[in-house]
Amino acid sequence: MLRTHAEMAAAMAAALPGFANVPPARWMAEAELHYRQTDTGLEITYDPRLRDAVEAGGDVPDLWPFFDALAGKPTCLIRGAGSNLLHADTVAKMQARRPDMIYANVPDRGHVPFLDEPEAVAALTAWMEELT
């Protein structure tokens, strides 16, 4: 069990695929965001059952009807270019269904970008402008 934020930051940097050129201070910020320091070590700050559900796997339902239901609504997709979960061919299908969708492909990031990258900020800003 990892006991400190510094240990977690180092572990995240080593374990998360697709992330490159991330400074140690950024990993430390992520560790401090997602883990709380306790007398016995670190506790995750979000519902651990989310991780359990992903690890359990299973059949994925057809999600296209839900995506298609967003037609006419401002939609934004921010993908880490190194994502091992959201593949480029799926993004292409999403763009074909929603050519108006705002899209950013963030380099040097895995599945979940930090959302402070310039590409992510630009996409989120454009999306928020569409909401008003």
MIDREN-917478 format. One record per atom (N, C-alpha, C, O): y, z, x; residue in one letter. Coordinates in steps of 0.2 Angstrom, whole numbers, padded with zeros to 4 digits, always signed. Layout:
REM MIDREN-917478
YZXA;...
This chain:
REM MIDREN-917478
-0006+0000+0004M;+0000+0000+0000M;+0006+0000+0004M;+0007+0004+0009M;+0011-0004+0003L;+0017-0005+0006L;+0022+0001+0004L;+0022+0003-0002L;+0025+0005+0009R;+0028+0011+0008R;+0036+0010+0008R;+0039+0014+0005R;+0038+0005+0011T;+0046+0004+0012T;+0048-0003+0010T;+0044-0007+0010T;+0054-0003+0008H;+0057-0010+0007H;+0057-0014+0013H;+0056-0020+0012H;+0058-0012+0019A;+0057-0016+0025A;+0050-0019+0025A;+0049-0025+0027A;+0045-0015+0024E;+0038-0017+0024E;+0037-0023+0019E;+0034-0028+0020E;+0040-0021+0013M;+0039-0026+0008M;+0043-0033+0009M;+0040-0038+0008M;+0049-0032+0012A;+0052-0038+0014A;+0048-0043+0019A;+0048-0049+0018A;+0045-0039+0024A;+0041-0043+0029A;+0035-0046+0025A;+0033-0052+0027A;+0032-0042+0021A;+0026-0045+0017A;+0028-0051+0013A;+0024-0056+0012A;+0034-0050+0009M;+0036-0056+0005M;+0037-0062+0009M;+0035-0068+0007M;+0040-0062+0015A;+0042-0067+0019A;+0035-0071+0021A;+0035-0077+0022A;+0030-0067+0023A;+0024-0069+0025A;+0019-0072+0020A;+0016-0077+0021A;+0020-0069+0014A;+0015-0071+0009A;+0017-0076+0004A;+0013-0079+0001A;+0024-0077+0003L;+0026-0082-0002L;+0027-0089+0000L;+0031-0090+0005L;+0022-0093-0002P;+0022-0100+0000P;+0028-0104-0002P;+0031-0103-0007P;+0030-0109+0002G;+0035-0114+0000G;+0042-0112+0002G;+0047-0115+0001G;+0043-0106+0005F;+0050-0103+0006F;+0051-0104+0014F;+0047-0102+0018F;+0056-0107+0016A;+0058-0108+0023A;+0066-0107+0024A;+0070-0107+0019A;+0067-0105+0030N;+0074-0104+0032N;+0077-0098+0027N;+0083-0099+0026N;+0074-0093+0026V;+0076-0087+0022V;+0078-0082+0027V;+0073-0079+0030V;+0084-0080+0027P;+0085-0074+0032P;+0082-0068+0030P;+0081-0066+0024P;+0081-0063+0035P;+0078-0057+0033P;+0082-0053+0028P;+0079-0049+0024P;+0088-0053+0029A;+0092-0049+0024A;+0091-0052+0017A;+0092-0047+0012A;+0090-0058+0016R;+0088-0060+0009R;+0082-0058+0006R;+0081-0056+0000R;+0077-0057+0011W;+0070-0055+0009W;+0071-0047+0007W;+0068-0045+0003W;+0075-0044+0011M;+0077-0037+0010M;+0080-0036+0003M;+0078-0031-0001M;+0085-0040+0001A;+0088-0040-0006A;+0083-0041-0011A;+0083-0037-0016A;+0078-0045-0010E;+0073-0046-0015E;+0068-0040-0016E;+0066-0038-0021E;+0066-0037-0010A;+0062-0031-0010A;+0065-0026-0014A;+0062-0022-0018A;+0072-0025-0013E;+0076-0019-0016E;+0077-0021-0023E;+0077-0016-0027E;+0077-0027-0025L;+0078-0029-0032L;+0071-0028-0036L;+0071-0025-0042L;+0066-0030-0033H;+0059-0030-0037H;+0055-0023-0036H;+0050-0022-0039H;+0057-0019-0031Y;+0053-0013-0030Y;+0058-0007-0029Y;+0063-0007-0026Y;+0056-0001-0032R;+0059+0005-0032R;+0056+0010-0027R;+0050+0010-0027R;+0060+0013-0022Q;+0057+0017-0017Q;+0055+0024-0021Q;+0060+0027-0024Q;+0049+0026-0020T;+0047+0033-0022T;+0045+0037-0017T;+0044+0035-0011T;+0043+0043-0018D;+0040+0048-0013D;+0033+0046-0011D;+0031+0047-0005D;+0030+0042-0015T;+0023+0039-0013T;+0023+0032-0011T;+0017+0030-0010T;+0028+0029-0011G;+0029+0022-0009G;+0033+0018-0014G;+0038+0020-0017G;+0031+0012-0015L;+0035+0007-0019L;+0032+0006-0026L;+0026+0006-0026L;+0036+0006-0031E;+0034+0004-0037E;+0038-0002-0040E;+0044-0003-0038E;+0034-0006-0043I;+0037-0013-0045I;+0042-0011-0051I;+0041-0007-0055I;+0047-0015-0051T;+0053-0014-0056T;+0052-0018-0062T;+0056-0017-0067T;+0047-0022-0063Y;+0045-0026-0069Y;+0038-0024-0071Y;+0035-0021-0068Y;+0037-0027-0077D;+0030-0025-0080D;+0025-0028-0076D;+0024-0034-0076D;+0021-0024-0073P;+0015-0027-0069P;+0010-0031-0073P;+0006-0035-0070P;+0010-0030-0079R;+0005-0034-0083R;+0007-0042-0083R;+0003-0046-0084R;+0013-0043-0081L;+0015-0050-0080L;+0011-0053-0075L;+0008-0059-0075L;+0011-0050-0069R;+0007-0052-0064R;-0001-0052-0066R;-0004-0057-0064R;-0003-0047-0069D;-0010-0047-0071D;-0012-0053-0075D;-0017-0056-0074D;-0008-0055-0080A;-0009-0061-0084A;-0010-0067-0080A;-0014-0071-0081A;-0005-0068-0075V;-0006-0074-0071V;-0012-0074-0066V;-0016-0079-0066V;-0014-0068-0064E;-0020-0067-0059E;-0026-0068-0063E;-0031-0071-0061E;-0026-0066-0070A;-0032-0067-0074A;-0034-0075-0075A;-0039-0076-0077A;-0028-0079-0075G;-0029-0086-0076G;-0031-0087-0084G;-0029-0084-0088G;-0036-0092-0085G;-0038-0094-0091G;-0035-0101-0093G;-0031-0104-0089G;-0037-0103-0099D;-0034-0109-0102D;-0027-0109-0103D;-0024-0104-0106D;-0023-0114-0101V;-0016-0115-0103V;-0016-0119-0109V;-0018-0124-0110V;-0012-0116-0114P;-0012-0120-0121P;-0007-0126-0119P;-0003-0127-0114P;-0007-0131-0124D;-0002-0137-0124D;+0005-0134-0125D;+0006-0132-0131D;+0009-0134-0120L;+0016-0132-0121L;+0021-0137-0122L;+0027-0135-0124L;+0019-0143-0122W;+0023-0149-0124W;+0027-0148-0131W;+0033-0149-0131W;+0023-0146-0136P;+0027-0145-0142P;+0033-0140-0142P;+0038-0141-0145P;+0032-0135-0138F;+0037-0130-0137F;+0043-0133-0133F;+0049-0132-0135F;+0041-0137-0128F;+0047-0140-0124F;+0050-0145-0128F;+0056-0146-0128F;+0047-0149-0132D;+0050-0154-0137D;+0054-0151-0142D;+0059-0154-0144D;+0053-0145-0144A;+0057-0142-0149A;+0064-0140-0146A;+0068-0138-0150A;+0065-0141-0140L;+0071-0140-0137L;+0076-0146-0138L;+0082-0145-0135L;+0073-0151-0140A;+0077-0157-0141A;+0084-0155-0144A;+0084-0152-0149A;+0089-0158-0141G;+0096-0157-0144G;+0099-0151-0142G;+0105-0149-0143G;+0096-0146-0138K;+0098-0140-0135K;+0100-0141-0128K;+0096-0145-0124K;+0105-0138-0125P;+0106-0139-0118P;+0100-0136-0114P;+0098-0130-0115P;+0098-0139-0110T;+0092-0137-0106T;+0093-0138-0098T;+0096-0143-0096T;+0090-0134-0095C;+0091-0134-0087C;+0084-0132-0084C;+0081-0127-0086C;+0083-0136-0079L;+0077-0134-0075L;+0079-0134-0068L;+0082-0138-0065L;+0077-0128-0065I;+0078-0127-0058I;+0071-0126-0055I;+0068-0121-0056I;+0069-0130-0050R;+0063-0130-0047R;+0063-0129-0040R;+0068-0132-0036R;+0059-0124-0037G;+0059-0124-0030G;+0055-0130-0027G;+0049-0131-0030G;+0058-0134-0022A;+0054-0140-0020A;+0047-0138-0017A;+0043-0143-0017A;+0046-0132-0015G;+0040-0130-0012G;+0035-0127-0018G;+0030-0124-0016G;+0037-0128-0024S;+0033-0124-0029S;+0026-0127-0029S;+0024-0133-0029S;+0021-0122-0029N;+0014-0124-0030N;+0011-0123-0037N;+0005-0124-0039N;+0016-0122-0042L;+0014-0121-0049L;+0017-0127-0053L;+0014-0129-0058L;+0024-0128-0052L;+0027-0134-0056L;+0027-0140-0052L;+0031-0141-0047L;+0023-0144-0053H;+0022-0150-0049H;+0027-0156-0051H;+0030-0156-0057H;+0029-0160-0046A;+0034-0165-0047A;+0032-0170-0053A;+0036-0172-0056A;+0025-0171-0054D;+0024-0176-0059D;+0025-0173-0066D;+0027-0176-0071D;+0024-0166-0067T;+0026-0163-0073T;+0034-0163-0074T;+0036-0164-0079T;+0038-0162-0068V;+0045-0163-0069V;+0047-0170-0071V;+0051-0170-0076V;+0043-0175-0069A;+0045-0182-0071A;+0044-0183-0078A;+0047-0186-0082A;+0038-0180-0081K;+0037-0180-0088K;+0042-0176-0092K;+0044-0179-0097K;+0044-0171-0089M;+0049-0167-0093M;+0056-0171-0093M;+0059-0171-0098M;+0058-0174-0088Q;+0064-0178-0087Q;+0063-0184-0092Q;+0068-0186-0095Q;+0057-0187-0092A;+0056-0193-0097A;+0057-0191-0104A;+0060-0195-0108A;+0055-0185-0106R;+0056-0182-0113R;+0063-0180-0114R;+0065-0180-0120R;+0066-0178-0109R;+0073-0175-0110R;+0077-0178-0104R;+0079-0174-0099R;+0079-0184-0105P;+0084-0187-0099P;+0090-0183-0099P;+0094-0184-0093P;+0092-0180-0104D;+0099-0176-0103D;+0098-0169-0100D;+0103-0165-0099D;+0092-0167-0098M;+0091-0161-0095M;+0094-0160-0088M;+0093-0165-0084M;+0097-0155-0087I;+0100-0154-0081I;+0095-0151-0076I;+0090-0147-0078I;+0094-0154-0070Y;+0089-0153-0066Y;+0091-0152-0059Y;+0095-0156-0056Y;+0089-0147-0055A;+0090-0146-0048A;+0083-0144-0045A;+0079-0140-0047A;+0082-0148-0039N;+0076-0146-0035N;+0079-0143-0029N;+0082-0146-0025N;+0077-0137-0028V;+0080-0133-0023V;+0076-0133-0016V;+0070-0131-0016V;+0078-0136-0011P;+0074-0137-0005P;+0073-0130-0002P;+0077-0125-0003P;+0068-0129+0002D;+0066-0123+0006D;+0064-0117+0001D;+0065-0112+0004D;+0062-0119-0005R;+0061-0113-0009R;+0054-0115-0013R;+0052-0120-0014R;+0050-0109-0014G;+0044-0110-0017G;+0045-0110-0025G;+0050-0112-0027G;+0040-0107-0028H;+0040-0108-0036H;+0046-0105-0039H;+0049-0108-0044H;+0049-0099-0037V;+0054-0096-0040V;+0060-0096-0035V;+0060-0091-0031V;+0065-0100-0036P;+0071-0100-0031P;+0074-0093-0033P;+0073-0090-0038P;+0079-0091-0028F;+0083-0085-0029F;+0088-0086-0034F;+0091-0081-0037F;+0090-0092-0035L;+0095-0094-0040L;+0102-0093-0038L;+0107-0094-0041L;+0103-0091-0031D;+0110-0091-0028D;+0111-0097-0023D;+0116-0097-0020D;+0106-0101-0023E;+0106-0107-0019E;+0112-0112-0022E;+0112-0112-0028E;+0115-0116-0018P;+0120-0120-0021P;+0118-0125-0026P;+0121-0126-0031P;+0112-0128-0025E;+0109-0132-0030E;+0108-0129-0037E;+0109-0131-0042E;+0105-0122-0036A;+0104-0119-0042A;+0110-0116-0046A;+0111-0117-0052A;+0115-0114-0042V;+0122-0112-0045V;+0125-0118-0048V;+0128-0117-0054V;+0125-0124-0045A;+0128-0130-0048A;+0125-0132-0055A;+0128-0133-0060A;+0118-0131-0055A;+0114-0133-0061A;+0116-0128-0067A;+0117-0129-0072A;+0116-0121-0065L;+0117-0116-0070L;+0124-0117-0072L;+0126-0116-0078L;+0129-0118-0068T;+0136-0119-0070T;+0137-0125-0075T;+0140-0124-0080T;+0133-0131-0073A;+0133-0136-0078A;+0130-0135-0085A;+0133-0137-0090A;+0125-0131-0085W;+0121-0129-0091W;+0126-0124-0095W;+0126-0125-0101W;+0129-0119-0092M;+0133-0115-0095M;+0139-0119-0098M;+0142-0117-0104M;+0142-0124-0095E;+0147-0128-0098E;+0145-0131-0104E;+0149-0132-0109E;+0139-0133-0104E;+0136-0137-0110E;+0135-0132-0116E;+0135-0134-0122E;+0134-0125-0114L;+0134-0120-0120L;+0140-0119-0124L;+0140-0117-0129L;+0146-0121-0120T;+0152-0119-0124T;+0155-0125-0128T;+0160-0124-0131T;
